[in-house]
Amino acid sequence: MTSVNGKNAGRSNSAVANSTPESDSDPQFRHADQLASELIRHLGLKGAERTCRENHWSGVLAAVKAYSKETH
């Protein structure tokens, strides 16, 4: 997952590719992954998950969960 400033958000490139396999072909998935990265950076995993649920952001929630699985 890449943050807005271009730095890796603690995930390997393979983790990013595995979290959203469609990300290279569909910009919507790239945006979900980027938003998930920013939410995690600012709110932590629990806060990011809660925010996604409250806003019904299923694609972003999937990216947050994929990140969570990679790091735990």
mmCIF file of the N, C-alpha and C atoms, coordinates in Angstrom:
data_MODEL
# 
_entry.id   MODEL 
# 
loop_
_atom_site.group_PDB 
_atom_site.id 
_atom_site.type_symbol 
_atom_site.label_atom_id 
_atom_site.label_alt_id 
_atom_site.label_comp_id 
_atom_site.label_asym_id 
_atom_site.label_entity_id 
_atom_site.label_seq_id 
_atom_site.pdbx_PDB_ins_code 
_atom_site.Cartn_x 
_atom_site.Cartn_y 
_atom_site.Cartn_z 
_atom_site.occupancy 
_atom_site.B_iso_or_equiv 
_atom_site.pdbx_formal_charge 
_atom_site.auth_seq_id 
_atom_site.auth_comp_id 
_atom_site.auth_asym_id 
_atom_site.auth_atom_id 
_atom_site.pdbx_PDB_model_num 
ATOM 1   N N  . MET A 1 1  ? 0.834   -1.173  0.000   1.00 0.00 ? 1  MET A N  1 
ATOM 2   C CA . MET A 1 1  ? 0.000   0.000   0.000   1.00 0.00 ? 1  MET A CA 1 
ATOM 3   C C  . MET A 1 1  ? 0.872   1.226   0.000   1.00 0.00 ? 1  MET A C  1 
ATOM 4   N N  . THR A 1 2  ? 0.631   2.139   -0.858  1.00 0.00 ? 2  THR A N  1 
ATOM 5   C CA . THR A 1 2  ? 1.444   3.323   -0.955  1.00 0.00 ? 2  THR A CA 1 
ATOM 6   C C  . THR A 1 2  ? 0.655   4.509   -0.439  1.00 0.00 ? 2  THR A C  1 
ATOM 7   N N  . SER A 1 3  ? 1.278   5.293   0.392   1.00 0.00 ? 3  SER A N  1 
ATOM 8   C CA . SER A 1 3  ? 0.617   6.470   0.917   1.00 0.00 ? 3  SER A CA 1 
ATOM 9   C C  . SER A 1 3  ? 0.706   7.604   -0.087  1.00 0.00 ? 3  SER A C  1 
ATOM 10  N N  . VAL A 1 4  ? 0.075   8.713   0.229   1.00 0.00 ? 4  VAL A N  1 
ATOM 11  C CA . VAL A 1 4  ? 0.046   9.854   -0.673  1.00 0.00 ? 4  VAL A CA 1 
ATOM 12  C C  . VAL A 1 4  ? 1.447   10.362  -0.970  1.00 0.00 ? 4  VAL A C  1 
ATOM 13  N N  . ASN A 1 5  ? 2.340   10.336  0.004   1.00 0.00 ? 5  ASN A N  1 
ATOM 14  C CA . ASN A 1 5  ? 3.684   10.861  -0.219  1.00 0.00 ? 5  ASN A CA 1 
ATOM 15  C C  . ASN A 1 5  ? 4.604   9.873   -0.930  1.00 0.00 ? 5  ASN A C  1 
ATOM 16  N N  . GLY A 1 6  ? 4.087   8.715   -1.320  1.00 0.00 ? 6  GLY A N  1 
ATOM 17  C CA . GLY A 1 6  ? 4.858   7.763   -2.102  1.00 0.00 ? 6  GLY A CA 1 
ATOM 18  C C  . GLY A 1 6  ? 5.645   6.761   -1.299  1.00 0.00 ? 6  GLY A C  1 
ATOM 19  N N  . LYS A 1 7  ? 5.623   6.848   0.005   1.00 0.00 ? 7  LYS A N  1 
ATOM 20  C CA . LYS A 1 7  ? 6.347   5.887   0.828   1.00 0.00 ? 7  LYS A CA 1 
ATOM 21  C C  . LYS A 1 7  ? 5.488   4.668   1.077   1.00 0.00 ? 7  LYS A C  1 
ATOM 22  N N  . ASN A 1 8  ? 6.130   3.523   1.160   1.00 0.00 ? 8  ASN A N  1 
ATOM 23  C CA . ASN A 1 8  ? 5.419   2.284   1.453   1.00 0.00 ? 8  ASN A CA 1 
ATOM 24  C C  . ASN A 1 8  ? 4.890   2.347   2.871   1.00 0.00 ? 8  ASN A C  1 
ATOM 25  N N  . ALA A 1 9  ? 3.641   1.939   3.064   1.00 0.00 ? 9  ALA A N  1 
ATOM 26  C CA . ALA A 1 9  ? 2.996   2.012   4.378   1.00 0.00 ? 9  ALA A CA 1 
ATOM 27  C C  . ALA A 1 9  ? 3.221   0.738   5.171   1.00 0.00 ? 9  ALA A C  1 
ATOM 28  N N  . GLY A 1 10 ? 4.426   0.187   5.116   1.00 0.00 ? 10 GLY A N  1 
ATOM 29  C CA . GLY A 1 10 ? 4.742   -0.974  5.929   1.00 0.00 ? 10 GLY A CA 1 
ATOM 30  C C  . GLY A 1 10 ? 4.393   -2.307  5.292   1.00 0.00 ? 10 GLY A C  1 
ATOM 31  N N  . ARG A 1 11 ? 4.003   -2.316  4.045   1.00 0.00 ? 11 ARG A N  1 
ATOM 32  C CA . ARG A 1 11 ? 3.658   -3.557  3.366   1.00 0.00 ? 11 ARG A CA 1 
ATOM 33  C C  . ARG A 1 11 ? 4.617   -3.786  2.213   1.00 0.00 ? 11 ARG A C  1 
ATOM 34  N N  . SER A 1 12 ? 4.930   -5.038  1.986   1.00 0.00 ? 12 SER A N  1 
ATOM 35  C CA . SER A 1 12 ? 5.780   -5.354  0.851   1.00 0.00 ? 12 SER A CA 1 
ATOM 36  C C  . SER A 1 12 ? 4.989   -5.201  -0.437  1.00 0.00 ? 12 SER A C  1 
ATOM 37  N N  . ASN A 1 13 ? 5.682   -5.110  -1.556  1.00 0.00 ? 13 ASN A N  1 
ATOM 38  C CA . ASN A 1 13 ? 4.996   -5.004  -2.837  1.00 0.00 ? 13 ASN A CA 1 
ATOM 39  C C  . ASN A 1 13 ? 4.125   -6.211  -3.097  1.00 0.00 ? 13 ASN A C  1 
ATOM 40  N N  . SER A 1 14 ? 4.549   -7.404  -2.670  1.00 0.00 ? 14 SER A N  1 
ATOM 41  C CA . SER A 1 14 ? 3.731   -8.592  -2.879  1.00 0.00 ? 14 SER A CA 1 
ATOM 42  C C  . SER A 1 14 ? 2.468   -8.532  -2.043  1.00 0.00 ? 14 SER A C  1 
ATOM 43  N N  . ALA A 1 15 ? 2.533   -7.931  -0.854  1.00 0.00 ? 15 ALA A N  1 
ATOM 44  C CA . ALA A 1 15 ? 1.344   -7.799  -0.018  1.00 0.00 ? 15 ALA A CA 1 
ATOM 45  C C  . ALA A 1 15 ? 0.324   -6.894  -0.683  1.00 0.00 ? 15 ALA A C  1 
ATOM 46  N N  . VAL A 1 16 ? 0.804   -5.839  -1.329  1.00 0.00 ? 16 VAL A N  1 
ATOM 47  C CA . VAL A 1 16 ? -0.094  -4.932  -2.019  1.00 0.00 ? 16 VAL A CA 1 
ATOM 48  C C  . VAL A 1 16 ? -0.756  -5.658  -3.179  1.00 0.00 ? 16 VAL A C  1 
ATOM 49  N N  . ALA A 1 17 ? 0.026   -6.386  -3.941  1.00 0.00 ? 17 ALA A N  1 
ATOM 50  C CA . ALA A 1 17 ? -0.518  -7.100  -5.091  1.00 0.00 ? 17 ALA A CA 1 
ATOM 51  C C  . ALA A 1 17 ? -1.524  -8.149  -4.659  1.00 0.00 ? 17 ALA A C  1 
ATOM 52  N N  . ASN A 1 18 ? -1.277  -8.809  -3.540  1.00 0.00 ? 18 ASN A N  1 
ATOM 53  C CA . ASN A 1 18 ? -2.182  -9.851  -3.082  1.00 0.00 ? 18 ASN A CA 1 
ATOM 54  C C  . ASN A 1 18 ? -3.447  -9.302  -2.463  1.00 0.00 ? 18 ASN A C  1 
ATOM 55  N N  . SER A 1 19 ? -3.430  -8.087  -1.933  1.00 0.00 ? 19 SER A N  1 
ATOM 56  C CA . SER A 1 19 ? -4.603  -7.558  -1.263  1.00 0.00 ? 19 SER A CA 1 
ATOM 57  C C  . SER A 1 19 ? -5.709  -7.212  -2.244  1.00 0.00 ? 19 SER A C  1 
ATOM 58  N N  . THR A 1 20 ? -5.371  -6.644  -3.388  1.00 0.00 ? 20 THR A N  1 
ATOM 59  C CA . THR A 1 20 ? -6.359  -6.299  -4.401  1.00 0.00 ? 20 THR A CA 1 
ATOM 60  C C  . THR A 1 20 ? -5.811  -6.662  -5.768  1.00 0.00 ? 20 THR A C  1 
ATOM 61  N N  . PRO A 1 21 ? -6.034  -7.902  -6.199  1.00 0.00 ? 21 PRO A N  1 
ATOM 62  C CA . PRO A 1 21 ? -5.446  -8.352  -7.464  1.00 0.00 ? 21 PRO A CA 1 
ATOM 63  C C  . PRO A 1 21 ? -5.887  -7.532  -8.666  1.00 0.00 ? 21 PRO A C  1 
ATOM 64  N N  . GLU A 1 22 ? -7.031  -6.883  -8.597  1.00 0.00 ? 22 GLU A N  1 
ATOM 65  C CA . GLU A 1 22 ? -7.526  -6.100  -9.714  1.00 0.00 ? 22 GLU A CA 1 
ATOM 66  C C  . GLU A 1 22 ? -6.929  -4.707  -9.741  1.00 0.00 ? 22 GLU A C  1 
ATOM 67  N N  . SER A 1 23 ? -6.113  -4.359  -8.753  1.00 0.00 ? 23 SER A N  1 
ATOM 68  C CA . SER A 1 23 ? -5.651  -2.985  -8.587  1.00 0.00 ? 23 SER A CA 1 
ATOM 69  C C  . SER A 1 23 ? -4.900  -2.443  -9.794  1.00 0.00 ? 23 SER A C  1 
ATOM 70  N N  . ASP A 1 24 ? -4.207  -3.276  -10.539 1.00 0.00 ? 24 ASP A N  1 
ATOM 71  C CA . ASP A 1 24 ? -3.473  -2.786  -11.691 1.00 0.00 ? 24 ASP A CA 1 
ATOM 72  C C  . ASP A 1 24 ? -4.389  -2.459  -12.863 1.00 0.00 ? 24 ASP A C  1 
ATOM 73  N N  . SER A 1 25 ? -5.544  -3.114  -12.940 1.00 0.00 ? 25 SER A N  1 
ATOM 74  C CA . SER A 1 25 ? -6.404  -2.920  -14.086 1.00 0.00 ? 25 SER A CA 1 
ATOM 75  C C  . SER A 1 25 ? -7.562  -1.964  -13.815 1.00 0.00 ? 25 SER A C  1 
ATOM 76  N N  . ASP A 1 26 ? -7.882  -1.700  -12.554 1.00 0.00 ? 26 ASP A N  1 
ATOM 77  C CA . ASP A 1 26 ? -9.038  -0.876  -12.234 1.00 0.00 ? 26 ASP A CA 1 
ATOM 78  C C  . ASP A 1 26 ? -8.656  0.201   -11.223 1.00 0.00 ? 26 ASP A C  1 
ATOM 79  N N  . PRO A 1 27 ? -8.740  1.458   -11.612 1.00 0.00 ? 27 PRO A N  1 
ATOM 80  C CA . PRO A 1 27 ? -8.358  2.543   -10.702 1.00 0.00 ? 27 PRO A CA 1 
ATOM 81  C C  . PRO A 1 27 ? -9.162  2.553   -9.411  1.00 0.00 ? 27 PRO A C  1 
ATOM 82  N N  . GLN A 1 28 ? -10.382 2.060   -9.440  1.00 0.00 ? 28 GLN A N  1 
ATOM 83  C CA . GLN A 1 28 ? -11.220 2.040   -8.233  1.00 0.00 ? 28 GLN A CA 1 
ATOM 84  C C  . GLN A 1 28 ? -10.546 1.239   -7.118  1.00 0.00 ? 28 GLN A C  1 
ATOM 85  N N  . PHE A 1 29 ? -9.914  0.129   -7.463  1.00 0.00 ? 29 PHE A N  1 
ATOM 86  C CA . PHE A 1 29 ? -9.247  -0.683  -6.463  1.00 0.00 ? 29 PHE A CA 1 
ATOM 87  C C  . PHE A 1 29 ? -7.983  -0.003  -5.953  1.00 0.00 ? 29 PHE A C  1 
ATOM 88  N N  . ARG A 1 30 ? -7.274  0.703   -6.828  1.00 0.00 ? 30 ARG A N  1 
ATOM 89  C CA . ARG A 1 30 ? -6.100  1.453   -6.379  1.00 0.00 ? 30 ARG A CA 1 
ATOM 90  C C  . ARG A 1 30 ? -6.499  2.519   -5.375  1.00 0.00 ? 30 ARG A C  1 
ATOM 91  N N  . HIS A 1 31 ? -7.597  3.194   -5.649  1.00 0.00 ? 31 HIS A N  1 
ATOM 92  C CA . HIS A 1 31 ? -8.057  4.245   -4.740  1.00 0.00 ? 31 HIS A CA 1 
ATOM 93  C C  . HIS A 1 31 ? -8.481  3.660   -3.394  1.00 0.00 ? 31 HIS A C  1 
ATOM 94  N N  . ALA A 1 32 ? -9.142  2.522   -3.421  1.00 0.00 ? 32 ALA A N  1 
ATOM 95  C CA . ALA A 1 32 ? -9.548  1.863   -2.169  1.00 0.00 ? 32 ALA A CA 1 
ATOM 96  C C  . ALA A 1 32 ? -8.318  1.491   -1.355  1.00 0.00 ? 32 ALA A C  1 
ATOM 97  N N  . ASP A 1 33 ? -7.293  0.989   -2.023  1.00 0.00 ? 33 ASP A N  1 
ATOM 98  C CA . ASP A 1 33 ? -6.064  0.601   -1.337  1.00 0.00 ? 33 ASP A CA 1 
ATOM 99  C C  . ASP A 1 33 ? -5.358  1.827   -0.756  1.00 0.00 ? 33 ASP A C  1 
ATOM 100 N N  . GLN A 1 34 ? -5.332  2.911   -1.517  1.00 0.00 ? 34 GLN A N  1 
ATOM 101 C CA . GLN A 1 34 ? -4.697  4.141   -1.030  1.00 0.00 ? 34 GLN A CA 1 
ATOM 102 C C  . GLN A 1 34 ? -5.469  4.726   0.149   1.00 0.00 ? 34 GLN A C  1 
ATOM 103 N N  . LEU A 1 35 ? -6.796  4.727   0.065   1.00 0.00 ? 35 LEU A N  1 
ATOM 104 C CA . LEU A 1 35 ? -7.601  5.239   1.170   1.00 0.00 ? 35 LEU A CA 1 
ATOM 105 C C  . LEU A 1 35 ? -7.416  4.372   2.405   1.00 0.00 ? 35 LEU A C  1 
ATOM 106 N N  . ALA A 1 36 ? -7.375  3.061   2.222   1.00 0.00 ? 36 ALA A N  1 
ATOM 107 C CA . ALA A 1 36 ? -7.145  2.154   3.354   1.00 0.00 ? 36 ALA A CA 1 
ATOM 108 C C  . ALA A 1 36 ? -5.808  2.473   4.019   1.00 0.00 ? 36 ALA A C  1 
ATOM 109 N N  . SER A 1 37 ? -4.790  2.711   3.218   1.00 0.00 ? 37 SER A N  1 
ATOM 110 C CA . SER A 1 37 ? -3.472  3.044   3.752   1.00 0.00 ? 37 SER A CA 1 
ATOM 111 C C  . SER A 1 37 ? -3.517  4.306   4.597   1.00 0.00 ? 37 SER A C  1 
ATOM 112 N N  . GLU A 1 38 ? -4.176  5.331   4.089   1.00 0.00 ? 38 GLU A N  1 
ATOM 113 C CA . GLU A 1 38 ? -4.273  6.588   4.823   1.00 0.00 ? 38 GLU A CA 1 
ATOM 114 C C  . GLU A 1 38 ? -5.094  6.440   6.100   1.00 0.00 ? 38 GLU A C  1 
ATOM 115 N N  . LEU A 1 39 ? -6.182  5.700   6.031   1.00 0.00 ? 39 LEU A N  1 
ATOM 116 C CA . LEU A 1 39 ? -7.003  5.476   7.225   1.00 0.00 ? 39 LEU A CA 1 
ATOM 117 C C  . LEU A 1 39 ? -6.205  4.752   8.300   1.00 0.00 ? 39 LEU A C  1 
ATOM 118 N N  . ILE A 1 40 ? -5.480  3.719   7.914   1.00 0.00 ? 40 ILE A N  1 
ATOM 119 C CA . ILE A 1 40 ? -4.672  2.956   8.873   1.00 0.00 ? 40 ILE A CA 1 
ATOM 120 C C  . ILE A 1 40 ? -3.592  3.849   9.470   1.00 0.00 ? 40 ILE A C  1 
ATOM 121 N N  . ARG A 1 41 ? -2.968  4.653   8.642   1.00 0.00 ? 41 ARG A N  1 
ATOM 122 C CA . ARG A 1 41 ? -1.899  5.532   9.116   1.00 0.00 ? 41 ARG A CA 1 
ATOM 123 C C  . ARG A 1 41 ? -2.426  6.539   10.133  1.00 0.00 ? 41 ARG A C  1 
ATOM 124 N N  . HIS A 1 42 ? -3.609  7.068   9.870   1.00 0.00 ? 42 HIS A N  1 
ATOM 125 C CA . HIS A 1 42 ? -4.157  8.110   10.750  1.00 0.00 ? 42 HIS A CA 1 
ATOM 126 C C  . HIS A 1 42 ? -4.973  7.571   11.914  1.00 0.00 ? 42 HIS A C  1 
ATOM 127 N N  . LEU A 1 43 ? -5.668  6.446   11.718  1.00 0.00 ? 43 LEU A N  1 
ATOM 128 C CA . LEU A 1 43 ? -6.609  5.956   12.728  1.00 0.00 ? 43 LEU A CA 1 
ATOM 129 C C  . LEU A 1 43 ? -6.217  4.631   13.355  1.00 0.00 ? 43 LEU A C  1 
ATOM 130 N N  . GLY A 1 44 ? -5.223  3.945   12.797  1.00 0.00 ? 44 GLY A N  1 
ATOM 131 C CA . GLY A 1 44 ? -4.886  2.599   13.247  1.00 0.00 ? 44 GLY A CA 1 
ATOM 132 C C  . GLY A 1 44 ? -5.846  1.592   12.618  1.00 0.00 ? 44 GLY A C  1 
ATOM 133 N N  . LEU A 1 45 ? -5.545  0.308   12.798  1.00 0.00 ? 45 LEU A N  1 
ATOM 134 C CA . LEU A 1 45 ? -6.365  -0.733  12.166  1.00 0.00 ? 45 LEU A CA 1 
ATOM 135 C C  . LEU A 1 45 ? -7.814  -0.718  12.648  1.00 0.00 ? 45 LEU A C  1 
ATOM 136 N N  . LYS A 1 46 ? -7.999  -0.668  13.954  1.00 0.00 ? 46 LYS A N  1 
ATOM 137 C CA . LYS A 1 46 ? -9.365  -0.696  14.504  1.00 0.00 ? 46 LYS A CA 1 
ATOM 138 C C  . LYS A 1 46 ? -10.171 0.518   14.045  1.00 0.00 ? 46 LYS A C  1 
ATOM 139 N N  . GLY A 1 47 ? -9.542  1.689   14.091  1.00 0.00 ? 47 GLY A N  1 
ATOM 140 C CA . GLY A 1 47 ? -10.229 2.905   13.662  1.00 0.00 ? 47 GLY A CA 1 
ATOM 141 C C  . GLY A 1 47 ? -10.561 2.887   12.181  1.00 0.00 ? 47 GLY A C  1 
ATOM 142 N N  . ALA A 1 48 ? -9.647  2.360   11.381  1.00 0.00 ? 48 ALA A N  1 
ATOM 143 C CA . ALA A 1 48 ? -9.892  2.262   9.945   1.00 0.00 ? 48 ALA A CA 1 
ATOM 144 C C  . ALA A 1 48 ? -11.045 1.308   9.657   1.00 0.00 ? 48 ALA A C  1 
ATOM 145 N N  . GLU A 1 49 ? -11.057 0.161   10.330  1.00 0.00 ? 49 GLU A N  1 
ATOM 146 C CA . GLU A 1 49 ? -12.158 -0.794  10.142  1.00 0.00 ? 49 GLU A CA 1 
ATOM 147 C C  . GLU A 1 49 ? -13.490 -0.174  10.551  1.00 0.00 ? 49 GLU A C  1 
ATOM 148 N N  . ARG A 1 50 ? -13.506 0.499   11.687  1.00 0.00 ? 50 ARG A N  1 
ATOM 149 C CA . ARG A 1 50 ? -14.742 1.116   12.177  1.00 0.00 ? 50 ARG A CA 1 
ATOM 150 C C  . ARG A 1 50 ? -15.249 2.176   11.197  1.00 0.00 ? 50 ARG A C  1 
ATOM 151 N N  . THR A 1 51 ? -14.339 3.001   10.701  1.00 0.00 ? 51 THR A N  1 
ATOM 152 C CA . THR A 1 51 ? -14.718 4.049   9.752   1.00 0.00 ? 51 THR A CA 1 
ATOM 153 C C  . THR A 1 51 ? -15.298 3.448   8.478   1.00 0.00 ? 51 THR A C  1 
ATOM 154 N N  . CYS A 1 52 ? -14.684 2.388   7.980   1.00 0.00 ? 52 CYS A N  1 
ATOM 155 C CA . CYS A 1 52 ? -15.186 1.728   6.771   1.00 0.00 ? 52 CYS A CA 1 
ATOM 156 C C  . CYS A 1 52 ? -16.585 1.152   6.990   1.00 0.00 ? 52 CYS A C  1 
ATOM 157 N N  . ARG A 1 53 ? -16.796 0.521   8.133   1.00 0.00 ? 53 ARG A N  1 
ATOM 158 C CA . ARG A 1 53 ? -18.119 -0.033  8.430   1.00 0.00 ? 53 ARG A CA 1 
ATOM 159 C C  . ARG A 1 53 ? -19.169 1.065   8.546   1.00 0.00 ? 53 ARG A C  1 
ATOM 160 N N  . GLU A 1 54 ? -18.827 2.134   9.261   1.00 0.00 ? 54 GLU A N  1 
ATOM 161 C CA . GLU A 1 54 ? -19.774 3.237   9.451   1.00 0.00 ? 54 GLU A CA 1 
ATOM 162 C C  . GLU A 1 54 ? -20.173 3.886   8.132   1.00 0.00 ? 54 GLU A C  1 
ATOM 163 N N  . ASN A 1 55 ? -19.257 3.918   7.184   1.00 0.00 ? 55 ASN A N  1 
ATOM 164 C CA . ASN A 1 55 ? -19.507 4.569   5.891   1.00 0.00 ? 55 ASN A CA 1 
ATOM 165 C C  . ASN A 1 55 ? -19.877 3.585   4.781   1.00 0.00 ? 55 ASN A C  1 
ATOM 166 N N  . HIS A 1 56 ? -19.984 2.313   5.117   1.00 0.00 ? 56 HIS A N  1 
ATOM 167 C CA . HIS A 1 56 ? -20.349 1.255   4.154   1.00 0.00 ? 56 HIS A CA 1 
ATOM 168 C C  . HIS A 1 56 ? -19.376 1.198   2.982   1.00 0.00 ? 56 HIS A C  1 
ATOM 169 N N  . TRP A 1 57 ? -18.076 1.311   3.297   1.00 0.00 ? 57 TRP A N  1 
ATOM 170 C CA . TRP A 1 57 ? -17.025 1.246   2.294   1.00 0.00 ? 57 TRP A CA 1 
ATOM 171 C C  . TRP A 1 57 ? -16.488 -0.182  2.222   1.00 0.00 ? 57 TRP A C  1 
ATOM 172 N N  . SER A 1 58 ? -17.195 -1.059  1.567   1.00 0.00 ? 58 SER A N  1 
ATOM 173 C CA . SER A 1 58 ? -16.826 -2.479  1.556   1.00 0.00 ? 58 SER A CA 1 
ATOM 174 C C  . SER A 1 58 ? -15.487 -2.738  0.865   1.00 0.00 ? 58 SER A C  1 
ATOM 175 N N  . GLY A 1 59 ? -15.204 -2.042  -0.221  1.00 0.00 ? 59 GLY A N  1 
ATOM 176 C CA . GLY A 1 59 ? -13.934 -2.243  -0.921  1.00 0.00 ? 59 GLY A CA 1 
ATOM 177 C C  . GLY A 1 59 ? -12.749 -1.777  -0.094  1.00 0.00 ? 59 GLY A C  1 
ATOM 178 N N  . VAL A 1 60 ? -12.901 -0.653  0.578   1.00 0.00 ? 60 VAL A N  1 
ATOM 179 C CA . VAL A 1 60 ? -11.829 -0.136  1.424   1.00 0.00 ? 60 VAL A CA 1 
ATOM 180 C C  . VAL A 1 60 ? -11.667 -1.040  2.640   1.00 0.00 ? 60 VAL A C  1 
ATOM 181 N N  . LEU A 1 61 ? -12.784 -1.516  3.197   1.00 0.00 ? 61 LEU A N  1 
ATOM 182 C CA . LEU A 1 61 ? -12.720 -2.431  4.335   1.00 0.00 ? 61 LEU A CA 1 
ATOM 183 C C  . LEU A 1 61 ? -11.972 -3.707  3.956   1.00 0.00 ? 61 LEU A C  1 
ATOM 184 N N  . ALA A 1 62 ? -12.206 -4.218  2.760   1.00 0.00 ? 62 ALA A N  1 
ATOM 185 C CA . ALA A 1 62 ? -11.489 -5.411  2.295   1.00 0.00 ? 62 ALA A CA 1 
ATOM 186 C C  . ALA A 1 62 ? -9.987  -5.148  2.232   1.00 0.00 ? 62 ALA A C  1 
ATOM 187 N N  . ALA A 1 63 ? -9.589  -3.963  1.781   1.00 0.00 ? 63 ALA A N  1 
ATOM 188 C CA . ALA A 1 63 ? -8.166  -3.613  1.719   1.00 0.00 ? 63 ALA A CA 1 
ATOM 189 C C  . ALA A 1 63 ? -7.580  -3.486  3.119   1.00 0.00 ? 63 ALA A C  1 
ATOM 190 N N  . VAL A 1 64 ? -8.345  -2.920  4.054   1.00 0.00 ? 64 VAL A N  1 
ATOM 191 C CA . VAL A 1 64 ? -7.882  -2.796  5.441   1.00 0.00 ? 64 VAL A CA 1 
ATOM 192 C C  . VAL A 1 64 ? -7.700  -4.182  6.053   1.00 0.00 ? 64 VAL A C  1 
ATOM 193 N N  . LYS A 1 65 ? -8.657  -5.075  5.817   1.00 0.00 ? 65 LYS A N  1 
ATOM 194 C CA . LYS A 1 65 ? -8.563  -6.433  6.352   1.00 0.00 ? 65 LYS A CA 1 
ATOM 195 C C  . LYS A 1 65 ? -7.388  -7.192  5.744   1.00 0.00 ? 65 LYS A C  1 
ATOM 196 N N  . ALA A 1 66 ? -7.146  -6.994  4.459   1.00 0.00 ? 66 ALA A N  1 
ATOM 197 C CA . ALA A 1 66 ? -6.005  -7.650  3.811   1.00 0.00 ? 66 ALA A CA 1 
ATOM 198 C C  . ALA A 1 66 ? -4.709  -7.157  4.424   1.00 0.00 ? 66 ALA A C  1 
ATOM 199 N N  . TYR A 1 67 ? -4.616  -5.867  4.709   1.00 0.00 ? 67 TYR A N  1 
ATOM 200 C CA . TYR A 1 67 ? -3.441  -5.324  5.366   1.00 0.00 ? 67 TYR A CA 1 
ATOM 201 C C  . TYR A 1 67 ? -3.284  -5.945  6.750   1.00 0.00 ? 67 TYR A C  1 
ATOM 202 N N  . SER A 1 68 ? -4.392  -6.042  7.470   1.00 0.00 ? 68 SER A N  1 
ATOM 203 C CA . SER A 1 68 ? -4.377  -6.602  8.825   1.00 0.00 ? 68 SER A CA 1 
ATOM 204 C C  . SER A 1 68 ? -3.869  -8.045  8.812   1.00 0.00 ? 68 SER A C  1 
ATOM 205 N N  . LYS A 1 69 ? -4.298  -8.824  7.841   1.00 0.00 ? 69 LYS A N  1 
ATOM 206 C CA . LYS A 1 69 ? -3.856  -10.226 7.737   1.00 0.00 ? 69 LYS A CA 1 
ATOM 207 C C  . LYS A 1 69 ? -2.371  -10.316 7.421   1.00 0.00 ? 69 LYS A C  1 
ATOM 208 N N  . GLU A 1 70 ? -1.875  -9.384  6.626   1.00 0.00 ? 70 GLU A N  1 
ATOM 209 C CA . GLU A 1 70 ? -0.460  -9.390  6.254   1.00 0.00 ? 70 GLU A CA 1 
ATOM 210 C C  . GLU A 1 70 ? 0.442   -9.025  7.431   1.00 0.00 ? 70 GLU A C  1 
ATOM 211 N N  . THR A 1 71 ? -0.051  -8.200  8.338   1.00 0.00 ? 71 THR A N  1 
ATOM 212 C CA . THR A 1 71 ? 0.787   -7.715  9.423   1.00 0.00 ? 71 THR A CA 1 
ATOM 213 C C  . THR A 1 71 ? 0.632   -8.513  10.714  1.00 0.00 ? 71 THR A C  1 
ATOM 214 N N  . HIS A 1 72 ? -0.356  -9.369  10.795  1.00 0.00 ? 72 HIS A N  1 
ATOM 215 C CA . HIS A 1 72 ? -0.567  -10.150 12.034  1.00 0.00 ? 72 HIS A CA 1 
ATOM 216 C C  . HIS A 1 72 ? -0.440  -11.629 11.796  1.00 0.00 ? 72 HIS A C  1 
# 
